[in-house]
Amino acid sequence: MIVLRHSRWKNSDQYQDIPIQVLTRRQWEADREGRFSIGAGGYDVEIGHNSEYVFAISSRFNAGDSVKGWKEATDIVERNRAANAPHFGATIAQLGLGEH
């Protein structure tokens, strides 16, 4: 897991993190086929890949809309996913999970 954190984040003033899962292609395919689950709910959405790894994010990463910057974090994820389109599935917004 790689966690991107806002530069202004503090224990007393938290901003939305962007947690990126790093999986081998074998792990990703096993998850897609239902042989094991990598998430604790929501959909795991591919945001990029290379020849060895798949980078994914849970559709629920921004579920806490009381955290500062959740909308900004969602926009960042969507812009980066769009740069890797068209071979990815539905966006977080299309799944109805981007607005709270």
Helices and strands as residue ranges (DSSP letters): E 2-4, E 18-24, H 25-32, E 44-49, E 53-58, H 70-83
